Amino acid sequence: MALKIRNSTFVKNVCFDGRGAIAAEWKEYEVNVVDQWKKEIDYLEQRAVIESDYRIAVTEKLVDYWHKQYSYASGKHVVIPCTLNSSFSPKIPSDVEKTEARKNIGLQTQDIVLAYSGSTAGWQSFSTLYNYLAPFLKQKPENKVLFLSKQEDNILQLEKEFPGQIIRKWVDHHEVPIVLSACDMGILIRDDSITNQVASPTKFAEYLSAGLQVIITDNIGDYSDFVKVHQCGIIANGKPLPNIHNVDFTTRSKMINLVNLHFTKNAQLNNYSELMKNLN
Protein backbone atom coordinates (compact mmCIF):
# COMPACT_ATOMS: atom_id res chain seq x y z
CA MET A 1 0.00 0.00 0.00
CA ALA A 2 2.79 2.40 0.92
CA LEU A 3 4.63 1.70 -2.34
CA LYS A 4 1.48 2.38 -4.36
CA ILE A 5 1.02 5.86 -2.91
CA ARG A 6 4.70 6.80 -2.85
CA ASN A 7 5.47 10.12 -4.55
CA SER A 8 2.02 11.38 -3.61
CA THR A 9 1.53 14.53 -1.57
CA PHE A 10 1.84 12.64 1.69
CA VAL A 11 4.37 9.85 1.08
CA LYS A 12 7.84 10.59 -0.24
CA ASN A 13 9.84 7.65 1.09
CA VAL A 14 8.96 4.12 2.17
CA CYS A 15 10.85 2.05 4.74
CA PHE A 16 10.27 -1.69 4.92
CA ASP A 17 10.43 -2.90 8.54
CA GLY A 18 11.63 -6.48 8.11
CA ARG A 19 10.66 -8.46 11.20
CA GLY A 20 11.52 -11.81 9.60
CA ALA A 21 11.19 -13.94 6.46
CA ILE A 22 7.44 -13.65 6.07
CA ALA A 23 6.90 -15.89 3.02
CA ALA A 24 9.06 -18.63 4.53
CA GLU A 25 7.21 -18.44 7.86
CA TRP A 26 3.81 -18.76 6.20
CA LYS A 27 4.94 -21.87 4.34
CA GLU A 28 7.02 -23.56 7.06
CA TYR A 29 4.46 -23.14 9.83
CA GLU A 30 1.23 -23.22 7.80
CA VAL A 31 0.09 -19.80 8.96
CA ASN A 32 -3.68 -19.58 8.60
CA VAL A 33 -4.28 -16.75 6.12
CA VAL A 34 -6.38 -16.25 3.00
CA ASP A 35 -5.23 -18.63 0.23
CA GLN A 36 -4.80 -15.77 -2.25
CA TRP A 37 -2.39 -14.06 0.14
CA LYS A 38 -0.27 -17.21 0.28
CA LYS A 39 -0.05 -17.24 -3.51
CA GLU A 40 1.11 -13.63 -3.59
CA ILE A 41 3.29 -13.36 -0.48
CA ASP A 42 6.59 -14.16 -2.23
CA TYR A 43 5.93 -11.45 -4.80
CA LEU A 44 4.78 -8.96 -2.17
CA GLU A 45 7.76 -9.57 0.08
CA GLN A 46 10.15 -9.26 -2.86
CA ARG A 47 8.57 -5.93 -3.85
CA ALA A 48 8.86 -4.66 -0.28
CA VAL A 49 12.52 -5.64 -0.08
CA ILE A 50 13.59 -4.44 -3.52
CA GLU A 51 11.42 -1.37 -4.10
CA SER A 52 11.46 0.30 -0.68
CA ASP A 53 13.70 3.34 -0.28
CA TYR A 54 15.20 1.99 2.93
CA ARG A 55 14.93 -1.10 5.11
CA ILE A 56 15.16 -2.22 8.73
CA ALA A 57 16.25 -5.81 9.31
CA VAL A 58 16.19 -7.44 12.73
CA THR A 59 19.31 -9.56 12.01
CA GLU A 60 22.24 -9.71 9.63
CA LYS A 61 21.01 -13.21 8.76
CA LEU A 62 17.78 -11.68 7.44
CA VAL A 63 19.79 -9.39 5.14
CA ASP A 64 21.71 -12.44 3.90
CA TYR A 65 18.37 -14.11 3.18
CA TRP A 66 17.24 -11.10 1.16
CA HIS A 67 20.46 -11.31 -0.88
CA LYS A 68 19.94 -14.99 -1.68
CA GLN A 69 16.16 -15.09 -2.06
CA TYR A 70 15.42 -11.74 -3.71
CA SER A 71 18.81 -10.64 -5.10
CA TYR A 72 18.77 -7.60 -2.81
CA ALA A 73 21.94 -5.57 -3.42
CA SER A 74 21.31 -1.89 -2.67
CA GLY A 75 22.83 -1.87 0.82
CA LYS A 76 20.31 0.73 1.97
CA HIS A 77 19.37 -0.85 5.26
CA VAL A 78 20.13 -0.83 8.96
CA VAL A 79 20.07 -3.79 11.35
CA ILE A 80 18.14 -3.14 14.57
CA PRO A 81 17.40 -6.20 16.72
CA CYS A 82 14.18 -6.63 18.66
CA THR A 83 14.87 -4.57 21.77
CA LEU A 84 13.35 -4.33 25.24
CA ASN A 85 10.64 -1.87 26.12
CA SER A 86 11.83 1.68 26.75
CA SER A 87 10.73 1.38 30.38
CA PHE A 88 13.27 -1.40 30.98
CA SER A 89 15.35 -0.63 34.04
CA PRO A 90 17.92 -3.31 34.91
CA LYS A 91 18.16 -4.40 38.51
CA ILE A 92 20.20 -7.28 39.87
CA PRO A 93 18.18 -8.94 42.63
CA SER A 94 19.87 -9.47 45.97
CA ASP A 95 20.17 -12.96 47.42
CA VAL A 96 17.26 -12.13 49.72
CA GLU A 97 15.07 -11.03 46.79
CA LYS A 98 15.98 -14.12 44.78
CA THR A 99 15.19 -16.39 47.74
CA GLU A 100 11.84 -14.64 48.21
CA ALA A 101 11.05 -14.94 44.49
CA ARG A 102 11.85 -18.65 44.62
CA LYS A 103 9.71 -19.12 47.71
CA ASN A 104 6.74 -17.46 46.00
CA ILE A 105 7.07 -19.84 43.04
CA GLY A 106 7.52 -22.92 45.22
CA LEU A 107 11.23 -23.43 44.55
CA GLN A 108 14.01 -24.33 46.98
CA THR A 109 17.42 -22.66 47.26
CA GLN A 110 19.24 -25.76 46.00
CA ASP A 111 17.02 -26.18 42.90
CA ILE A 112 18.58 -25.71 39.46
CA VAL A 113 15.90 -23.97 37.41
CA LEU A 114 15.62 -23.50 33.66
CA ALA A 115 13.13 -20.86 32.48
CA TYR A 116 11.03 -21.22 29.34
CA SER A 117 9.08 -18.08 28.48
CA GLY A 118 6.44 -18.31 25.75
CA SER A 119 4.21 -20.79 24.00
CA THR A 120 5.04 -24.49 23.57
CA ALA A 121 2.84 -24.78 20.48
CA GLY A 122 4.07 -26.82 17.51
CA TRP A 123 5.85 -23.97 15.75
CA GLN A 124 7.91 -23.39 18.89
CA SER A 125 9.65 -26.77 18.37
CA PHE A 126 8.45 -28.63 21.48
CA SER A 127 9.67 -32.02 20.26
CA THR A 128 13.20 -30.61 19.96
CA LEU A 129 12.85 -28.94 23.36
CA TYR A 130 11.77 -32.23 24.98
CA ASN A 131 14.94 -33.96 23.79
CA TYR A 132 16.97 -31.54 25.92
CA LEU A 133 14.67 -31.22 28.93
CA ALA A 134 14.01 -34.92 29.56
CA PRO A 135 17.69 -35.87 30.20
CA PHE A 136 18.14 -32.73 32.33
CA LEU A 137 15.12 -33.58 34.48
CA LYS A 138 16.19 -37.21 34.86
CA GLN A 139 19.60 -36.19 36.31
CA LYS A 140 18.25 -35.31 39.77
CA PRO A 141 14.97 -34.19 41.38
CA GLU A 142 16.43 -30.74 42.14
CA ASN A 143 16.50 -29.98 38.42
CA LYS A 144 13.36 -28.02 37.58
CA VAL A 145 11.81 -26.24 34.59
CA LEU A 146 9.64 -23.15 34.96
CA PHE A 147 7.25 -22.42 32.09
CA LEU A 148 5.98 -18.86 31.82
CA SER A 149 3.14 -19.96 29.59
CA LYS A 150 -0.54 -20.71 29.47
CA GLN A 151 -1.44 -24.33 30.16
CA GLU A 152 -0.96 -26.58 27.12
CA ASP A 153 -0.96 -30.31 26.42
CA ASN A 154 2.83 -30.33 26.00
CA ILE A 155 3.36 -28.95 29.50
CA LEU A 156 0.78 -31.34 30.98
CA GLN A 157 2.70 -34.21 29.39
CA LEU A 158 5.90 -33.11 31.13
CA GLU A 159 4.11 -32.59 34.46
CA LYS A 160 2.87 -36.20 34.36
CA GLU A 161 6.27 -37.58 33.37
CA PHE A 162 8.26 -35.49 35.87
CA PRO A 163 5.95 -34.75 38.83
CA GLY A 164 7.20 -32.01 41.11
CA GLN A 165 9.83 -30.82 38.62
CA ILE A 166 7.63 -28.75 36.30
CA ILE A 167 6.27 -25.36 37.38
CA ARG A 168 3.94 -23.37 35.18
CA LYS A 169 2.94 -19.76 35.79
CA TRP A 170 1.11 -17.08 33.81
CA VAL A 171 1.77 -13.59 35.19
CA ASP A 172 1.31 -9.95 34.21
CA HIS A 173 4.13 -8.56 32.07
CA HIS A 174 5.49 -6.40 34.90
CA GLU A 175 5.98 -9.54 37.04
CA VAL A 176 8.01 -11.41 34.40
CA PRO A 177 11.46 -9.98 35.32
CA ILE A 178 11.29 -10.96 38.99
CA VAL A 179 9.98 -14.45 38.14
CA LEU A 180 12.76 -14.98 35.61
CA SER A 181 15.36 -13.72 38.09
CA ALA A 182 14.45 -16.66 40.34
CA CYS A 183 15.80 -19.03 37.67
CA ASP A 184 19.31 -19.98 36.55
CA MET A 185 19.22 -20.13 32.73
CA GLY A 186 16.77 -19.33 29.94
CA ILE A 187 15.80 -21.76 27.17
CA LEU A 188 15.66 -20.79 23.49
CA ILE A 189 15.40 -24.09 21.62
CA ARG A 190 14.07 -23.94 18.06
CA ASP A 191 14.02 -26.12 14.94
CA ASP A 192 16.47 -25.33 12.15
CA SER A 193 14.09 -23.54 9.77
CA ILE A 194 14.47 -20.41 7.63
CA THR A 195 12.05 -18.63 9.97
CA ASN A 196 14.30 -19.30 12.97
CA GLN A 197 17.57 -18.78 11.07
CA VAL A 198 16.70 -15.10 10.46
CA ALA A 199 14.74 -14.42 13.66
CA SER A 200 15.34 -11.93 16.46
CA PRO A 201 13.54 -13.46 19.47
CA THR A 202 12.76 -10.85 22.11
CA LYS A 203 12.97 -13.68 24.65
CA PHE A 204 16.75 -13.66 24.22
CA ALA A 205 17.00 -10.10 25.52
CA GLU A 206 14.41 -10.78 28.23
CA TYR A 207 16.46 -13.67 29.61
CA LEU A 208 19.65 -11.60 29.65
CA SER A 209 17.82 -8.70 31.28
CA ALA A 210 16.92 -11.00 34.19
CA GLY A 211 20.59 -11.92 34.55
CA LEU A 212 20.19 -15.33 32.92
CA GLN A 213 22.51 -16.98 30.46
CA VAL A 214 20.75 -18.63 27.52
CA ILE A 215 20.61 -22.22 26.27
CA ILE A 216 20.19 -21.75 22.52
CA THR A 217 20.26 -23.97 19.45
CA ASP A 218 22.63 -23.13 16.62
CA ASN A 219 21.50 -20.95 13.69
CA ILE A 220 19.01 -18.79 15.63
CA GLY A 221 19.31 -15.43 13.90
CA ASP A 222 22.47 -13.60 14.96
CA TYR A 223 22.14 -14.85 18.52
CA SER A 224 23.81 -18.24 18.45
CA ASP A 225 26.96 -16.46 17.28
CA PHE A 226 26.36 -13.75 19.91
CA VAL A 227 26.38 -16.43 22.64
CA LYS A 228 29.66 -17.82 21.33
CA VAL A 229 31.34 -14.42 21.10
CA HIS A 230 30.14 -13.06 24.45
CA GLN A 231 30.14 -16.39 26.32
CA CYS A 232 26.66 -15.79 27.64
CA GLY A 233 25.16 -19.24 27.41
CA ILE A 234 25.29 -22.76 26.00
CA ILE A 235 24.94 -23.81 22.36
CA ALA A 236 22.62 -26.83 22.32
CA ASN A 237 24.09 -29.12 19.66
CA GLY A 238 22.00 -32.25 20.10
CA LYS A 239 23.98 -33.60 23.05
CA PRO A 240 22.69 -33.65 26.65
CA LEU A 241 23.09 -30.36 28.48
CA PRO A 242 26.20 -30.05 30.68
CA ASN A 243 25.85 -29.71 34.44
CA ILE A 244 24.17 -26.40 35.24
CA HIS A 245 24.79 -24.49 38.46
CA ASN A 246 23.05 -21.70 40.32
CA VAL A 247 23.89 -18.39 38.66
CA ASP A 248 26.11 -16.07 40.68
CA PHE A 249 26.03 -12.28 41.09
CA THR A 250 28.97 -11.68 38.72
CA THR A 251 27.32 -13.63 35.90
CA ARG A 252 24.01 -11.82 36.39
CA SER A 253 25.82 -8.47 36.22
CA LYS A 254 27.55 -9.44 32.98
CA MET A 255 24.27 -10.52 31.34
CA ILE A 256 22.50 -7.28 32.26
CA ASN A 257 25.44 -5.27 30.96
CA LEU A 258 25.15 -7.07 27.60
CA VAL A 259 21.50 -6.04 27.43
CA ASN A 260 22.37 -2.40 28.09
CA LEU A 261 25.01 -2.46 25.37
CA HIS A 262 23.00 -4.23 22.66
CA PHE A 263 19.28 -4.68 23.29
CA THR A 264 17.83 -1.41 24.59
CA LYS A 265 16.41 1.46 22.54
CA ASN A 266 19.27 3.68 23.69
CA ALA A 267 21.83 1.13 22.52
CA GLN A 268 20.38 1.42 19.01
CA LEU A 269 20.12 5.23 18.81
CA ASN A 270 22.87 5.49 16.18
CA ASN A 271 21.04 3.03 13.96
CA TYR A 272 17.74 4.86 14.40
CA SER A 273 19.50 8.13 13.52
CA GLU A 274 20.97 6.52 10.40
CA LEU A 275 17.50 5.36 9.44
CA MET A 276 15.94 8.81 9.84
CA LYS A 277 18.80 10.48 8.01
CA ASN A 278 18.27 8.23 4.99
CA LEU A 279 14.48 8.61 5.01
CA ASN A 280 14.80 12.39 5.12
Secondary structure, 3 states (H helix, E strand, C coil): CCCCCCCCCCCCCCEEEECCCHHHHHHHCCCCCCHHHHHHHHHHHHHHHHHCCEEEECCHHHHHHHHHHHCCCCCCEEECCCCCCCCCCCCCCCHHHHHHHHHHHCCCCCCEEEEEECCCCHHHCHHHHHHHHHHHHHHCCCEEEEEECCCCHHHHHHHHHCCCCEEEECCCHHHHHHHHHCCCEEEECCCCCHHHHCCCCHHHHHHHHCCCEEEEECCCCCHHHHHHHHCCEEEECCCCCCCCCCCCHHHHHHHHHHHHHHCCCHHHHHHHHHHHHHHC
